[in-house]
Amino acid sequence: MIPLSRALLVATAFLTPLTAVHPAHSAHGCVSSVPYVGGKGGYDTYRIPATVVTRRGTVLAFAEGRHTGAADTGDIDVVLRRSTDGGCTWGPLKVVAAGHGDTRGNPAPVVDPRSGAVVLVTSYNSGAVTEAQIMRGEVAPGRGRRVFVQRSRDDGRSFTPPRDITAAVKPPGWRWYATGPGHALALTRGPHAGRLLVPADHSAAPPPGSSDTGREPRYYGAHALYSDDGGRTWHLGFVDGTHDGVTNANETSVAQLPDGRLYISSRDQNGSGRGHRLDTYSGDGGRSLVRPFAVQRTLNDVPVVEGSVLQLQGGAQPLLFSGPSVPTARRAMGLWSSTNAGRTFTRLVTLSDRPAAYSDLVQLGRDRVGLLYETGVTGPYETIEFRRMRLTRLAS
């Protein structure tokens, strides 16, 4: 592995504080822009960012548009804005999957490397039910969590209607189900090159005779769904079925390492282990895990929250992780780097001390990376910002 002194590190422009004027500009182009502002565009709150770059170089910024408030259930649409200048300016807001009073969200987009189509996997439930009710088994299957897929063949300008794939990827006995959130993965090397892999999480029912309701965090687990034909048919991949309460894998992100293995990072949803981030690996393209999830202690500064991982492409590049950097609060969005395939991480930079929560990383080119993340002045869900970061290879 390359030493940290030769890793890609963030240049001076990365350290520029957030400004009140967006997009902000530097000598190298814009530093940041704000595609989503709560209270504008017909939505009270925008949450759950996810981003990819299409084959034509267009940046797609997905989010949940929440009509009536910041709650995780209710009348929620999946929305999208497109940028053709690397995330500096954005086209009009478009609804990709309308809730029509129900909840559609957890966008997990990926670009199919064979066709160039944008494949989007999302989750659904009735807008009248809550996650707690679903986890307790109080909701009929048709009103509970379901999984849908859509495709765009025109660079994200339009998408096919949502198609239900629940039967293929949600076993009987599972209650909660959430795709991503954040970008999914297209495998680019190894025997499964071309596979589309969506990290996800679920909750299981308690065993017969248990006094548990199913709402206890011990019943969360991570899993993956995958497609080997560009998103037409789907299969269930690895399943984390460890319900001991020590580690409770929840929202999950995945990256393919240079050696072809998958690095899998997960939020620990109130497990009793000493840490908020979990990780593991897959050596067979996401069908199974090489070991159970374990605490990633070098990310202990991250609170209980979603995080994003991205393996930079082009030469000996590091693995990046993004997330808030205060263990007890959702604030101070940070970036970490690993030069040893995720065994340890080193903090590179903190973007701001402001409130911050969910995030998603995307590579914009050999020397730039983008971060789409929730932030605000008094709370973390006021805006979704896109920060462009210029990377520089340091001399050894």
MOTA-V77698 format. One record per residue. SS is DSSP state (alpha for helix, beta for strand, coil for the rest). PSI is psi in whole degrees, 0 to 359 (NA if undefined). OMEGA is omega in whole degrees, 0 to 359 (* if undefined). Layout:
# MOTA-V77698
ss:SS psi:PSI omega:OMEGA
ss:SS psi:PSI omega:OMEGA
This chain:
# MOTA-V77698
ss:coil psi:150 omega:180
ss:coil psi:146 omega:177
ss:coil psi:160 omega:182
ss:alpha psi:328 omega:182
ss:alpha psi:342 omega:179
ss:alpha psi:3 omega:179
ss:coil psi:162 omega:174
ss:beta psi:123 omega:179
ss:beta psi:161 omega:185
ss:beta psi:133 omega:182
ss:coil psi:181 omega:186
ss:alpha psi:323 omega:182
ss:alpha psi:331 omega:180
ss:alpha psi:329 omega:187
ss:alpha psi:357 omega:181
ss:coil psi:128 omega:180
ss:coil psi:158 omega:174
ss:coil psi:142 omega:178
ss:coil psi:169 omega:180
ss:coil psi:348 omega:182
ss:coil psi:128 omega:182
ss:coil psi:139 omega:357
ss:coil psi:148 omega:172
ss:beta psi:150 omega:184
ss:beta psi:149 omega:174
ss:beta psi:183 omega:179
ss:coil psi:342 omega:182
ss:coil psi:14 omega:184
ss:beta psi:194 omega:184
ss:beta psi:150 omega:175
ss:beta psi:320 omega:182
ss:beta psi:158 omega:174
ss:beta psi:167 omega:183
ss:beta psi:93 omega:181
ss:beta psi:336 omega:183
ss:beta psi:128 omega:177
ss:beta psi:123 omega:180
ss:coil psi:140 omega:180
ss:coil psi:354 omega:179
ss:coil psi:156 omega:177
ss:coil psi:13 omega:178
ss:coil psi:8 omega:182
ss:coil psi:143 omega:176
ss:coil psi:317 omega:187
ss:beta psi:143 omega:171
ss:beta psi:133 omega:180
ss:beta psi:175 omega:168
ss:beta psi:68 omega:183
ss:beta psi:149 omega:174
ss:beta psi:139 omega:185
ss:beta psi:144 omega:173
ss:beta psi:163 omega:172
ss:beta psi:129 omega:182
ss:coil psi:173 omega:179
ss:coil psi:331 omega:180
ss:coil psi:0 omega:178
ss:coil psi:9 omega:178
ss:coil psi:133 omega:176
ss:beta psi:126 omega:177
ss:beta psi:126 omega:179
ss:beta psi:105 omega:178
ss:beta psi:156 omega:175
ss:beta psi:170 omega:168
ss:beta psi:128 omega:173
ss:beta psi:110 omega:185
ss:beta psi:115 omega:191
ss:coil psi:315 omega:194
ss:coil psi:356 omega:180
ss:coil psi:187 omega:184
ss:coil psi:359 omega:183
ss:coil psi:154 omega:183
ss:coil psi:350 omega:178
ss:coil psi:165 omega:183
ss:coil psi:206 omega:182
ss:coil psi:99 omega:187
ss:beta psi:132 omega:176
ss:beta psi:155 omega:166
ss:beta psi:124 omega:184
ss:beta psi:166 omega:185
ss:beta psi:142 omega:166
ss:beta psi:145 omega:184
ss:beta psi:144 omega:176
ss:beta psi:128 omega:178
ss:coil psi:8 omega:179
ss:coil psi:36 omega:174
ss:coil psi:18 omega:177
ss:coil psi:15 omega:178
ss:coil psi:319 omega:177
ss:coil psi:158 omega:189
ss:coil psi:143 omega:175
ss:coil psi:182 omega:184
ss:coil psi:154 omega:178
ss:coil psi:136 omega:177
ss:beta psi:144 omega:175
ss:beta psi:121 omega:181
ss:beta psi:321 omega:177
ss:beta psi:112 omega:184
ss:coil psi:136 omega:179
ss:coil psi:327 omega:183
ss:coil psi:44 omega:181
ss:coil psi:343 omega:178
ss:coil psi:182 omega:184
ss:beta psi:118 omega:170
ss:beta psi:128 omega:184
ss:beta psi:204 omega:184
ss:beta psi:54 omega:181
ss:beta psi:133 omega:177
ss:beta psi:86 omega:183
ss:beta psi:155 omega:176
ss:beta psi:148 omega:177
ss:beta psi:122 omega:179
ss:coil psi:118 omega:184
ss:coil psi:341 omega:181
ss:coil psi:313 omega:185
ss:coil psi:340 omega:186
ss:coil psi:358 omega:179
ss:coil psi:149 omega:173
ss:beta psi:121 omega:179
ss:beta psi:128 omega:183
ss:beta psi:122 omega:176
ss:beta psi:134 omega:183
ss:beta psi:171 omega:179
ss:beta psi:160 omega:185
ss:beta psi:148 omega:161
ss:beta psi:164 omega:175
ss:coil psi:140 omega:179
ss:coil psi:353 omega:182
ss:coil psi:2 omega:182
ss:coil psi:163 omega:182
ss:coil psi:166 omega:176
ss:alpha psi:319 omega:180
ss:alpha psi:317 omega:179
ss:alpha psi:319 omega:180
ss:alpha psi:315 omega:181
ss:alpha psi:331 omega:178
ss:coil psi:357 omega:179
ss:coil psi:25 omega:184
ss:coil psi:3 omega:188
ss:coil psi:133 omega:178
ss:coil psi:149 omega:185
ss:alpha psi:320 omega:182
ss:alpha psi:339 omega:180
ss:alpha psi:353 omega:179
ss:coil psi:200 omega:186
ss:coil psi:131 omega:179
ss:beta psi:164 omega:188
ss:beta psi:136 omega:183
ss:beta psi:156 omega:178
ss:beta psi:146 omega:177
ss:beta psi:161 omega:180
ss:beta psi:149 omega:171
ss:beta psi:127 omega:177
ss:coil psi:3 omega:184
ss:coil psi:43 omega:173
ss:coil psi:30 omega:177
ss:coil psi:7 omega:179
ss:coil psi:325 omega:179
ss:coil psi:157 omega:181
ss:coil psi:151 omega:173
ss:coil psi:161 omega:177
ss:coil psi:153 omega:178
ss:coil psi:135 omega:178
ss:beta psi:128 omega:186
ss:beta psi:122 omega:178
ss:coil psi:18 omega:186
ss:alpha psi:316 omega:185
ss:alpha psi:332 omega:183
ss:alpha psi:338 omega:191
ss:alpha psi:0 omega:180
ss:coil psi:104 omega:181
ss:coil psi:156 omega:173
ss:coil psi:142 omega:181
ss:coil psi:342 omega:173
ss:beta psi:145 omega:181
ss:beta psi:285 omega:176
ss:beta psi:156 omega:178
ss:beta psi:130 omega:179
ss:beta psi:125 omega:176
ss:beta psi:142 omega:180
ss:coil psi:238 omega:356
ss:coil psi:168 omega:187
ss:coil psi:175 omega:185
ss:coil psi:147 omega:170
ss:coil psi:186 omega:189
ss:beta psi:137 omega:169
ss:beta psi:119 omega:180
ss:coil psi:135 omega:186
ss:coil psi:357 omega:181
ss:coil psi:162 omega:179
ss:coil psi:182 omega:185
ss:coil psi:345 omega:181
ss:coil psi:23 omega:179
ss:coil psi:136 omega:183
ss:coil psi:345 omega:179
ss:coil psi:138 omega:172
ss:beta psi:125 omega:184
ss:beta psi:125 omega:180
ss:beta psi:112 omega:173
ss:beta psi:147 omega:185
ss:beta psi:177 omega:175
ss:beta psi:166 omega:185
ss:beta psi:173 omega:167
ss:beta psi:148 omega:181
ss:beta psi:160 omega:175
ss:coil psi:149 omega:175
ss:coil psi:156 omega:178
ss:coil psi:156 omega:179
ss:coil psi:137 omega:179
ss:coil psi:351 omega:180
ss:coil psi:148 omega:175
ss:coil psi:357 omega:178
ss:coil psi:155 omega:178
ss:coil psi:341 omega:188
ss:coil psi:348 omega:179
ss:coil psi:343 omega:181
ss:coil psi:140 omega:184
ss:alpha psi:345 omega:179
ss:alpha psi:341 omega:184
ss:alpha psi:2 omega:172
ss:beta psi:152 omega:174
ss:beta psi:155 omega:177
ss:beta psi:157 omega:174
ss:beta psi:180 omega:176
ss:beta psi:153 omega:169
ss:beta psi:148 omega:185
ss:beta psi:158 omega:177
ss:beta psi:134 omega:177
ss:coil psi:9 omega:179
ss:coil psi:39 omega:173
ss:coil psi:19 omega:177
ss:coil psi:8 omega:179
ss:coil psi:313 omega:176
ss:coil psi:150 omega:187
ss:coil psi:151 omega:182
ss:beta psi:156 omega:176
ss:beta psi:129 omega:178
ss:beta psi:224 omega:182
ss:beta psi:151 omega:176
ss:beta psi:124 omega:173
ss:coil psi:106 omega:182
ss:coil psi:26 omega:180
ss:coil psi:108 omega:184
ss:coil psi:48 omega:182
ss:coil psi:353 omega:180
ss:coil psi:351 omega:178
ss:coil psi:313 omega:173
ss:coil psi:130 omega:180
ss:coil psi:81 omega:182
ss:beta psi:135 omega:185
ss:beta psi:234 omega:183
ss:beta psi:134 omega:196
ss:beta psi:146 omega:177
ss:beta psi:153 omega:185
ss:beta psi:148 omega:177
ss:beta psi:150 omega:176
ss:beta psi:123 omega:181
ss:coil psi:163 omega:180
ss:coil psi:332 omega:180
ss:coil psi:3 omega:177
ss:coil psi:342 omega:177
ss:coil psi:161 omega:175
ss:beta psi:133 omega:172
ss:beta psi:128 omega:187
ss:beta psi:122 omega:183
ss:beta psi:136 omega:185
ss:beta psi:149 omega:169
ss:beta psi:133 omega:175
ss:beta psi:107 omega:186
ss:coil psi:82 omega:174
ss:coil psi:38 omega:172
ss:coil psi:162 omega:181
ss:coil psi:352 omega:175
ss:coil psi:160 omega:185
ss:coil psi:82 omega:177
ss:coil psi:158 omega:182
ss:coil psi:351 omega:179
ss:beta psi:139 omega:177
ss:beta psi:155 omega:173
ss:beta psi:165 omega:176
ss:beta psi:187 omega:182
ss:beta psi:159 omega:170
ss:beta psi:135 omega:179
ss:coil psi:4 omega:182
ss:coil psi:38 omega:175
ss:coil psi:24 omega:175
ss:coil psi:6 omega:179
ss:coil psi:333 omega:179
ss:coil psi:168 omega:180
ss:coil psi:147 omega:179
ss:coil psi:339 omega:177
ss:coil psi:163 omega:175
ss:coil psi:160 omega:173
ss:coil psi:140 omega:178
ss:beta psi:158 omega:181
ss:beta psi:132 omega:173
ss:coil psi:96 omega:191
ss:alpha psi:337 omega:180
ss:alpha psi:0 omega:173
ss:alpha psi:29 omega:182
ss:coil psi:346 omega:177
ss:coil psi:348 omega:183
ss:coil psi:133 omega:178
ss:coil psi:186 omega:176
ss:coil psi:102 omega:186
ss:coil psi:161 omega:172
ss:coil psi:150 omega:174
ss:coil psi:166 omega:183
ss:beta psi:143 omega:173
ss:beta psi:147 omega:180
ss:beta psi:122 omega:173
ss:beta psi:114 omega:180
ss:coil psi:143 omega:183
ss:coil psi:152 omega:176
ss:coil psi:86 omega:180
ss:coil psi:198 omega:181
ss:coil psi:85 omega:185
ss:coil psi:155 omega:180
ss:coil psi:168 omega:170
ss:beta psi:131 omega:181
ss:beta psi:151 omega:173
ss:beta psi:139 omega:176
ss:beta psi:145 omega:177
ss:beta psi:166 omega:174
ss:beta psi:156 omega:189
ss:beta psi:22 omega:174
ss:beta psi:117 omega:188
ss:coil psi:332 omega:187
ss:coil psi:6 omega:184
ss:beta psi:153 omega:175
ss:beta psi:89 omega:180
ss:beta psi:167 omega:174
ss:beta psi:69 omega:180
ss:beta psi:132 omega:182
ss:beta psi:170 omega:178
ss:beta psi:132 omega:178
ss:beta psi:158 omega:180
ss:beta psi:143 omega:173
ss:beta psi:129 omega:177
ss:coil psi:12 omega:179
ss:coil psi:42 omega:173
ss:coil psi:32 omega:174
ss:coil psi:5 omega:177
ss:coil psi:319 omega:176
ss:coil psi:155 omega:178
ss:coil psi:149 omega:177
ss:beta psi:132 omega:178
ss:beta psi:129 omega:177
ss:beta psi:311 omega:188
ss:beta psi:155 omega:170
ss:beta psi:125 omega:185
ss:coil psi:320 omega:185
ss:coil psi:160 omega:175
ss:coil psi:2 omega:183
ss:coil psi:162 omega:173
ss:beta psi:143 omega:181
ss:beta psi:152 omega:183
ss:beta psi:253 omega:187
ss:beta psi:154 omega:182
ss:beta psi:162 omega:174
ss:beta psi:131 omega:182
ss:beta psi:147 omega:175
ss:beta psi:141 omega:177
ss:beta psi:129 omega:182
ss:beta psi:345 omega:183
ss:beta psi:181 omega:184
ss:coil psi:327 omega:185
ss:coil psi:15 omega:180
ss:beta psi:148 omega:174
ss:beta psi:149 omega:178
ss:beta psi:149 omega:177
ss:beta psi:118 omega:176
ss:beta psi:117 omega:188
ss:beta psi:154 omega:178
ss:beta psi:135 omega:179
ss:beta psi:175 omega:179
ss:coil psi:182 omega:181
ss:coil psi:312 omega:181
ss:coil psi:346 omega:179
ss:coil psi:161 omega:187
ss:coil psi:356 omega:186
ss:coil psi:27 omega:181
ss:coil psi:324 omega:181
ss:beta psi:165 omega:165
ss:beta psi:117 omega:184
ss:beta psi:150 omega:173
ss:beta psi:113 omega:181
ss:beta psi:127 omega:177
ss:beta psi:132 omega:184
ss:beta psi:126 omega:179
ss:beta psi:129 omega:186
ss:beta psi:145 omega:182
ss:beta psi:131 omega:175
ss:beta psi:121 omega:180
ss:coil psi:149 omega:178
ss:coil psi:149 omega:180
ss:coil psi:NA omega:*
